[in-house]
Amino acid sequence: MPTVYRFDGLRVVIYPNDHRPAHVHVLGQGGEAVFVLNCPDGPPELRELFGFGRAEVARIRATLADALPRICAEWKVIHGPY
């Protein structure tokens, strides 16, 4: 499971055997959130949530939006077209 980005103790992961649409799993601090990226322009949308609070989800979404070009490029390397 390639970690493609890290921030504030969290890992952004893209699983090599995963499915479309382009999405990431954000793991850490006892939680996991799955965001559909809507590559290449975003915005990231929350799909699943376990263990993170509302404020944390908003912060994660904003961070993913800022890093979206890099993260979408990583998806494309691992899976090909979005």
Backbone hydrogen bonds, N-H to C=O, Kabsch-Sander energy under -0.5 kcal/mol:
donor,donor_aa,acceptor,acceptor_aa,energy
4,V,2,P,-0.7
4,V,12,V,-2.8
5,Y,12,V,-1.1
7,F,10,L,-1.9
10,L,7,F,-2.7
11,R,27,L,-2.7
12,V,5,Y,-3.0
13,V,11,R,-0.6
13,V,25,H,-3.1
14,I,2,P,-2.0
18,D,15,Y,-1.6
22,A,82,Y,-0.7
24,V,35,F,-2.2
25,H,13,V,-2.5
26,V,33,A,-3.4
27,L,11,R,-2.7
27,L,25,H,-0.6
28,G,31,G,-1.9
31,G,28,G,-2.0
32,E,50,F,-2.7
33,A,26,V,-2.0
34,V,48,E,-2.3
35,F,24,V,-2.2
35,F,33,A,-0.5
36,V,45,E,-2.7
37,L,22,A,-2.6
38,N,22,A,-0.6
41,D,38,N,-0.6
42,G,38,N,-2.8
45,E,36,V,-2.8
47,R,34,V,-3.5
48,E,34,V,-1.5
50,F,32,E,-2.4
57,V,53,G,-2.3
58,A,54,R,-2.0
59,R,55,A,-2.0
60,I,56,E,-2.6
61,R,57,V,-2.8
62,A,58,A,-2.1
63,T,59,R,-2.1
64,L,60,I,-2.8
65,A,61,R,-2.3
66,D,62,A,-2.0
67,A,63,T,-1.7
68,L,65,A,-0.9
71,I,67,A,-2.4
72,C,68,L,-3.0
73,A,69,P,-1.8
74,E,70,R,-1.8
75,W,71,I,-2.2
76,K,72,C,-2.2
77,V,73,A,-1.8
78,I,74,E,-2.2
79,H,75,W,-3.6
80,G,75,W,-0.5
80,G,76,K,-1.7
